[in-house]
């Protein structure tokens, strides 16, 4: 029998991209439970982004309940927990707090089979679905087995992102503001930093186009050590380490486009409807079949065949990424510029 819920907690305490790709499932959850309260558990750094999502009523920061998650659940009125990411501590806490419905993927971890009473079973290794589609399998206890197509996913993102006047002033001198997220924090195969520098050089002739480098403080230090040619371009400004995730989300939203490999800000940009270009190798599990940017204005570049280095998962970059030429990326950016000029 399909369950019904009054207060649902969706747990996703890992990375930005994984959180973003869970939000379409939350939108469907809202459709299935229009009168229920939906809370979202994430780490504090990701909370500002999640608060922009209008399908979520309350954002709970993991750090605030980490000392006693079972006690929190007992007092919260939560009757359903969806473990969209394996989490032994939360699974145990939900069991001990006697949360009525505990949904988890029993094929991922044995403890999910022990502590969850509404079990789903699926393997990410064998599916051809995108990560955003995979998450819809957590809704089968509600009697929902419909998986949206990739083309339908963008319509399931619902955000309200207020304008930031300070960011508007930063971007105002330029007709086209392009965000480059050059690093992936180890989550994707990266486009060579030399290619980003070459792209900046190709865009130098367009004085009304400015490139903004986003990233963490650690990634900013990496750029100083390895990306001197890019940082030296007069049309480039680094923002690495200067923004919270909420500020980065707003900056991307108010910009005109973003380019990145398979990493969180890529999925964020696509989800909020920005012009987005994802750069990918064709090799599992990093390929666009699983991790493509899905958005109303998102595009993805990938080679047809894998190179030998693609088999080495520890490789930061490879020939698959090298072969995605700066000129091919430039052509897409120029199309974006024409698109904005015509609007």
KOLVOKOL-382012 format. One record per residue: residue in one letter; x, y, z of N, C-alpha, C in turn. Coordinates in steps of 0.1 Angstrom, whole numbers, plus 2048, in hexadecimal, padded with zeros to 3 digits. Layout:
KOLVOKOL-382012
AXYZXYZXYZ;...
This chain:
KOLVOKOL-382012
X8087F480080080080080980D800;X8058167F880D8237F780C82A804;X817830809818837815813845813;X81084C81E80D85A81E814861829;X81986D82782187383181C881835;X81F88584181B89384682889B847;X83389584A84089D84B84B894847;X85189883C85B88F835869896837;X87388E83A88189383B88888C830;X88E89382689788E81C8A5891820;X8AD8868218BB8888268C588781A;X8CD8918198D889280F8E389A814;X8ED89481A8F789C82290489B81B;X90489980E9118988079148A47FE;X9168A27F191B8AD7E99108B57E2;X9148C17DD90B8CA7D69048C47CB;X90B8BD7C29058B77B68FB8AD7BA;X8FE8A47C48F589A7C88E88A07CE;X8EA8AB7D58DE8B27DB8D58B77D0;X8DB8BE7C78D48C47BC8CC8BA7B4;X8D28AE7B18CC8A47AA8C189C7B1;X8C089F7BE8B58997C78A98A27C6;X8AA8AF7C389F8B87C48938B57BB;X8968B07AF88A8AD7A68818A27AD;X8888987B488088E7BB8788957C6;X87D89F7CD8768A67D786A8AD7D1;X86B8B37C58608B97BF8558AF7BC;X8588A37B884E8997B68488947C4;X8518947CE84C8917DB84189B7E0;X8448A77DC83A8B27DF82D8AF7D8;X82D8AB7CC8218A87C481989D7CA;X8218937CF81A8877D581588A7E3;X81B8947EA8178977F88158A67F9;X80A8AC7F28098BA7F18078C17FF;X8028BA8097FF8C081680A8BD820;X8148B581C81E8B18268298BC827;X82F8BC83383B8C58358478BD830;X8508C382885C8BC8238688C4828;X8708BC83087D8C28358888BB82E;X8938C282E89F8BD8268AB8BD830;X8B28B28328BE8B283A8CA8B2832;X8D38BC8348DF8BE82D8EA8C4836;X8F68C58319008CB8398FF8DA838;X9048E28429028F08439068F7837;X9118F38309168FA82590D8FA819;X9048F08188FB8EE80D8EE8F4810;X8EB8F881C8DE8FC8208D9908819;X8E19138168DC91E80F8D791B801;X8DD9117FA8D890D7ED8CB9067EE;X8C98FD7F88BD8F57FA8B18FF7FD;X8B49098058AA9138098A491A7FD;X8AB91B7F28A69217E689B9187DF;X89A90C7E38919027DC8839047E3;X8799087DB86C90B7E08648FE7E3;X8688F27E08618E67E48648E27F2;X86E8E87F88728E480686E8EE810;X8678E981B8628F282586C8F6830;X8758ED83387F8EF83D88C8E883A;X8978EF83C8A58E983A8AB8E7848;X8AF8DB84A8B58D78578C48D5854;X8CC8DC85C8DB8DA85A8E08CF863;X8E78C685D8EC8BA8638F38BD870;X8FC8C78709048CB87B8FB8CE888;X8EF8D38858E68D78908DF8CB898;X8DF8BF8918D98B48978E28A8899;X8EF8AA8968F889F8968FA8988A3;X8F98A08AE8FB89B8BC8F08918C0;X8E48938BB8D988A8BF8CE88A8B4;X8D18838A98C888389E8BB87B8A2;X8BC8718AA8AF86A8AE8A78738B6;X8AD87B8BF8A58848C789E88E8BF;X8A58938B589F89D8AC8938978A5;X89588B8A088A88589887E8828A1;X88087E8AE87587C8B786C8898B9;X8738948B986C8A18BC8678A88B0;X86B8A38A48698AB89885B8A9891;X85489E89484889B88E84A894880;X85689287D85988B87085487D870;X84C87986684786C86584D86385A;X85586A85285B86384686A869844;X87385F84388186384088585C833;X88986482988F85F81D89E86081D;X8A485581E8B385581E8B885480F;X8B88608098BC8617FB8CB85F7F9;X8D285E8048E085B8058E2851811;X8E984680F8EB83D81B8F1845827;X8EB8438338EF84A83F8EC84184B;X8F683A8508F483185A8EE837867;X8F484386A8F084A8778E284E876;X8DE85486B8D08598698C684D869;X8CA8428628C28368618BF83186F;X8CA82F8778C882A8848BF83488D;X8C284188B8BA84B8938AB84A88F;X8A884988389A84887E89483B884;X89B83088489682488A894825899;X89D82B8A089C82D8AF8918378B2;X88F8418AA88484B8AC8778468A8;X87683A8A286A83489D86383C893;X86B84288A86584987E85D83F876;X85084287384783986D84C833860;X85183B85785583784A86483A848;X86C83084687A83284487E82C836;X88183582D88383081F89283181C;X8978258178A58258138A781A809;X8B381B8028B68117F78BD8057FE;X8B67FA7FF8BB7EE8068C67E77FE;X8C87EB7F18D37E57EA8E07EC7EC;X8E07F87F28EC8007F48F47FB801;X8EC7FA80C8F37F68198EA7ED820;X8F17E38278E97DA82F8E17E183A;X8E77EB8408E17F284B8D47F9847;X8D37FC83A8C68028358BB7F7834;X8BF7EB8328B57E08328B17DD841;X8B97E084A8B67DD8588AD7E885E;X8B17F585B8AA80086289F80685A;X89E80484D8938098458887FF844;X87C8048458707FB8438687FE836;X86C80882F86780A82187380A818;X8767FE8148837FC80C8817FD7FD;X88A8047F788A8037E88977FC7E5;X8987F77D88A37EF7D48A77F27C6;X8B27F87C48B77FB7B78C67FD7B7;X8CC7FA7AB8DB7FB7AA8DE8067A0;X8E780F7A48EC81A79C8F5815791;X8FB80979490580478A8FF7FF77D;X8F37FA77E8ED7F47728E47FD76B;X8DF8087718D581076A8DC81975F;X8D381D7568D782774B8D283474F;X8CB83675A8C584275E8CF84C763;X8CB8597618D28647678D1864776;X8DA86A77D8DA86A78C8CD870791;X8C887B78A8BC88178E8B087878D;X8B08707838A58667818A685B78B;X8B285778E8B384C7988AD84F7A5;X8AD85B7AA8A885F7B789985D7B7;X89285D7AC88385B7AD87F84D7B1;X8898447B28868367B78838367C6;X8878417CD8848427DB8758457DD;X86D8487D385F84B7D485683F7D2;X85B8337D08538287CD84A8247D9;X84E8277E68458247F183882C7F1;X8398387E982D8407E782483B7DC;X8288307D682182B7CA8258317BD;X82F8397BD8348417B184083A7AB;X83E83479F84982E79884C83478B;X84784078984984777D85684F77E;X85F84C77486C85377386C85D768;X86D86A76C86D874761878873757;X87687774B88187774188B882745;X89688273E8A088D74089B89A73C;X89289A73288D8A772D8828AC737;X87D8A473F8738A87498798AD756;X8858A975988C8AC76688D8BB768;X8918C475E8928D27618858D8766;X87A8D376286D8D976786A8D6776;X8728CD77B8708C978987A8D1793;X8818DA78D8898E37968818F0799;X8808F37A58788FF7A98809077B3;X8859137AF88E91B7B78889297B8;X88B9307C388993E7C48969447C9;X89D94B7C08AA9507C48AA9607C3;X8AA9677CE8A99757CE8B597B7C7;X8B39877C18BE98E7BB8C79947C6;X8D49947C48DE9997CC8E49A67C5;X8E29B27CB8E69BE7C58F59BF7C4;X8FC9BA7CE90B9BB7CD9109B27C1;X90A9A77BF90E99F7B490B9A57A7;X8FF9AC7A68FB9B379A9059BE797;X90A9C57A19149CF79E9219CA799;X9259BE79E9319B77999309B478A;X9249AF7869229AA77991E9B576F;X9199C07749149CB76C91D9D0761;X92A9D17639339D77599349CE74C;X92F9C274D9319B97419249B473B;X9239B372E9179AF7289159A0729;X92099872C91E98A72D928985738;X92297F74292A97A74E92A96B74D;X93696574C93795774A93F951756;X93994775D93F941769946934764;X95393376895B92776695E920773;X95991477495C90C78096690177C;X97390477E97D8FD7779818EF77E;X97E8EE78B9818E27939748DA796;X9768CE79B96B8C579D96B8BF7AB;X9758C37B39778BD7C19788AE7C0;X97D8A97B597F89B7B49738937AF;X96889A7AC95C8937A895A892799;X96289779196089678396E89777C;X96E89276F97A89476797A8A2762;X9868A97649868B776298B8BB754;X9868C674F98B8CC7429998D2746;X9A38D173E9B08D67419B08E5744;X9B78E974E9B88F77529BD900746;X9C68F973E9CB9007329C0903728;X9B68FB7289AB8FD71F9A2909723;X9A190A7319999167369A1923733;X9AE9227349B792E7309B5931721;X9B59277199B492970B9A692F707;X99C92A70E98E93070C98E93F710;X99494271B99595072099C959715;X9A795370F9AE95A7059A695D6F9;X99E9526F59959546E998A95E6EB;X9869606F897C96A6FB9819786FE;X98E97A6FE99498770198F9926F7;X98C98E6EB9889986E197A99E6E5;X9739966ED96699B6F19679A26FE;X9699AF6FE96B9B770A95F9B8713;X9539B470E9479B57169449A771D;X94E99D71B94C99072195698F72D;X95298B73995B98974495997A749;X96497574D965967753967967762;X95F96076996096077896395177C;X96E95078397194278896B93F796;X96393579795D9317A39659257A9;X9639237B696A9187BC96D91B7CB;X9729107D29759127E09829197E2;X98691C7EE9929227F199E9197ED;X99C90C7F09A69027EC9A89017DD;X99D9027D699E9027C79A490F7C2;X9A291A7C99A99267C69B89257C7;X9BC91E7D29CB91D7D39D09147C8;X9C990A7C49CD9017B99CF9097AD;X9C59127AA9C691B79E9D292479F;X9D59297AA9E19327AB9EE92A7A8;X9EE91D7AC9FA9157A99FA90F79B;X9EF90D7959EE9067889E790E77D;X9E09187809D991F7769DD92E774;X9EA9307759EE93E7749EB945767;X9EB93D75C9E894374E9D994774E;X9D19407549C29437559C095075D;X9C694F7699C495A7739CA96776E;X9D49677659DA9737609D297A755;X9C89737509C09797459B898674A;X9B89907439B199C7489A299B748;X99C99174298E98F74298A98474C;X99298175599097675F99197C76D;X98797877698897B78498496F78C;X98D96C79698B96079E9829647AA;X97895C7AD96F95E7B99719527C3;X97B94A7C097D93E7C897F9417D7;X97893B7DF97993C7EE9729497F3;X96B9507EB96595D7EF95695C7F1;X94F9517EE9419507EE93C9447F5;X9319467FC92993A8029229347F6;X91C9287F99159217EE9099297EA;X9029307F48F79387F08FB9447E7;X90794A7EA90B9557E190F9507D4;X9169447D391993E7C690D93B7BE;X9039367C48F69337BD8F09407B7;X8F094A7BF8EB9577BA8F495D7AF;X90195C7B190A9617A690895A799;X90794C79A90494578D8F7949787;X8ED94A7908DF94E78B8DF95B784;X8E79657898E79727838F1974778;X8F996977690396A76B8FC96675E;X9049627548FE95F746901951742;X90A94A74990E93D74591893774E;X91992A74E92392375692991774E;X93691475093D90974A944901755;X9428F47559498EC75F9498DD75B;X9518D57619508C775F9468C2769;X9458B476B93B8AE77393D8B1781;X9378BC7869398C079492C8C7799;X92B8CA7A691F8CF7AC91A8DC7A5;X9238E67A491E8F379E9198F1790;X91D8E77889188E477B9098E177C;X9068D87858F88D47878EF8DF78D;X8F58E67968EF8F279B8EB8FC791;X8F48FF7888F290977D8E7904774;X8E78F77708DD8F27678CF8F276E;X8CF8EF77B8C28EE7828BB8FB783;X8C39067858BD9137878BA91A77A;X8BC91376F8B89187618C392075A;X8CF92075F8DA9287598DF92174C;X8E49297438EB9227388F791B73E;X8F890E73A9029057419088FC737;X9158FA73891C8F172F9248E7738;X9218DA7379288D073E9328C9735;X93E8C773A9498C173394C8B3739;X94A8A873194B89B73695389172E;X95988773595E87B72E95387272B;X95486872294985F71F949852727;X95285273195584673994C845745;X94683974893F837755949837760;X94583C76C93884176F93785076E;X94185776794186576693A86B75A;X93586275292F86674592286E747;X91F87673C91387E73D90687673E;X90686973A8FA86173B8F686174A;X8FF8627538FC8617618FC86F767;X905878762907885769905891760;X8FF8907558FE89C74C8F78A8754;X8FA8B47508F38BF7558E58BF74F;X8DB8BF7578CD8BF7528C68CC756;X8C38D474C8BD8E174E8B78E6741;X8AE8F07428A88F57378B18FC72D;X8BD9007328C79067298D48FF72B;X8D48F272E8E18EB7308E58E3724;X8F28E37228F88DB7179048D371D;X9088C97159138C071A91C8BD70E;X9298BD7109328B87069398AC70A;X93B8A270194189570594688F6F8;X9528886F99578806ED94F8736EC;X95086D6E09488616DE94F8556E4;X95C8546E59638496EA96D84D6F6;X96F8436FF97884670A986844706;X98F84C70C99D84970B9A283F715;X9AE83B7149B483171D9B483672C;X9B784372E9B884873B9AB849742;X9A084873B99384874199183D74A;X99883274899782675199D82975F;X9A683375F9AC83676C9A4841773;X99C83D77D99384678399A85178B;X9A684F78E9AD8597969B386578D;X9B28637809B786D7779AE87A778;X9B488577A9AD89277B9A889676D;X9B08957639AC8977559B188C74C;X9AD88C7409B18827369AF887728;X9B287E71F9B28837119A388570C;X99A87F71398C88170F988890712;X98E89571D98B8A37209948AD718;X9A08A97159A98B170D9A38B36FF;X99C8A96FA9978AA6EC98A8B26EB;X9858B76F797A8C16F69818CE6F5;X9828D36E998A8DF6E69848EC6EB;X98D8F56EF9889036F29809096E7;X9839066DB97B90C6CF96D9066D0;X96B8FA6D395E8F46D39558FA6DE;X95C8FD6E99559036F59529126F1;X95B9186EB9599266E694D9286DD;X94B91E6D494091F6CB93291F6D3;X9329176DE9269166E69249246EE;X92F9296F392E9366FA92A9416F1;X92F9416E592B94B6DB91C94A6D8;X91793E6D890993C6D69019416E1;X9069406EE9009456FA8FF9556F9;X90A95A6F490B9696F490196E6E9;X9009686DE8F696C6D48E896A6DA;X8E695F6E18D995D6E78D59686F1;X8DE96C6F98DB9777028D99846FB;X8E19876F18DF9936E98D29946E2;X8CD9886DE8C09886D78B49896E0;X8B69876ED8AB9866F68A59946F8;
